[in-house]
Amino acid sequence: AFMLSRYESEFLELECIGVGEFGAVYKCVKRLDGCLYAIKRSRRPLAGSANEQLALKEVYAHAVLGHHPHVVRYYSAWAEDDHMIIQNEYCDGGSLTDAIVKKEVQGEIFTEPELKDLLLQVSMGLKYIHSLGLAHLDIKPSNIFISQQPSTGAAAEGESEEEDGSSPAGVIYKIGDLGHVTSTNNPQVEEGDSRFLASEVLHEDYSHLPKADIFALGLTVLLAAGASPLPQNGGEWHSIREGQLPKLPRELSSTFIDLLQLLLDPDPTKRPSAKELCKHPVLTEERAG
Ligand SMILES: Cn1cc(CCO)c2c3c(c(-c4ccccc4Cl)cc21)C(=O)NC3=O
């Protein structure tokens, strides 16, 4: 178009880092500040459609969620030439899915301390989201992004190690993709990925939505621990929701297995809250657990 769009005038597009039915995500440099951003460009949803609701919920959630070391930071969103555009913090370490695939390809596994660090960091992000009366509803490895070290980028300020508890040079996990976020008070649930969906949400019981995030987080950690790809439906889908943990190709301590079992309890009230996980001895004590 003859008129340079804001996207083209403000950003230099470096590469496409993701494509889906939603649209595409690009790694971009903002010309003004020289920082990297992840920018999702999607077709503008039909006015009044369910997709428009999703697009608006994503932006509302980012606006409410402000800044947290374990939630991907939002900078701006706008509409132009029939596209919706959202500009987020760029996480330079790929997604947890990429990290899991990389471990498998290299014949390595996440150690138990690494799995506990993952569970603790994402629990901190969920504690923040849940404390604001919101539930994510699409927690899964492809929606957890990795920053290799406290980035020097625009998002770095305000990140201090005691806040997120990870070692300074360690990996930082950030919850992203807020497209399914909903209020826990008056929920309008758009189900997330069925592989991570808690049974009660499938049955439209929305009385414990934060615990649905805890269930999905339990399955997410099991995948990082080496579990086979999860079923989308069928017998195995149901057996997991009856408390039958997917098999793991390696040993884990009984205390950690017991905790993961609790995250996947069929009864949402039995699952620990994100707040309880953040101070759970199995996750917070140096050698114990
Ligand atoms: C596919 N993909 C790859 C990445 C980079 C990971 O190293 C990525 C990011 C995001 C997103 C994203 C997700 C959902 C909504 C908006 C965005 Cl920008 C998608 C991303 C995002 O918000 N921040 C990202 O780094």
The ligand as a Gaussian input file, in Angstrom:
#p B3LYP/6-31G(d) Opt

LIG

0 1
 C        6.113000     -18.794000      17.808000
 N        6.878000     -17.949000      18.702000
 C        8.228000     -18.012000      18.860000
 C        8.621000     -17.045000      19.794000
 C       10.028000     -16.788000      20.179000
 C       10.482000     -17.794000      21.205000
 O       11.873000     -17.714000      21.301000
 C        7.465000     -16.356000      20.220000
 C        7.174000     -15.318000      21.123000
 C        5.847000     -14.919000      21.297000
 C        4.769000     -15.500000      20.561000
 C        3.381000     -15.051000      20.670000
 C        2.393000     -15.957000      21.071000
 C        1.055000     -15.566000      21.168000
 C        0.681000     -14.255000      20.901000
 C        1.654000     -13.341000      20.476000
 C        2.983000     -13.751000      20.361000
 Cl       4.123000     -12.591000      19.830000
 C        5.063000     -16.534000      19.663000
 C        6.383000     -16.959000      19.509000
 C        5.879000     -13.856000      22.297000
 O        4.914000     -13.247000      22.767000
 N        7.170000     -13.658000      22.668000
 C        7.982000     -14.499000      22.002000
 O        9.204000     -14.548000      22.159000

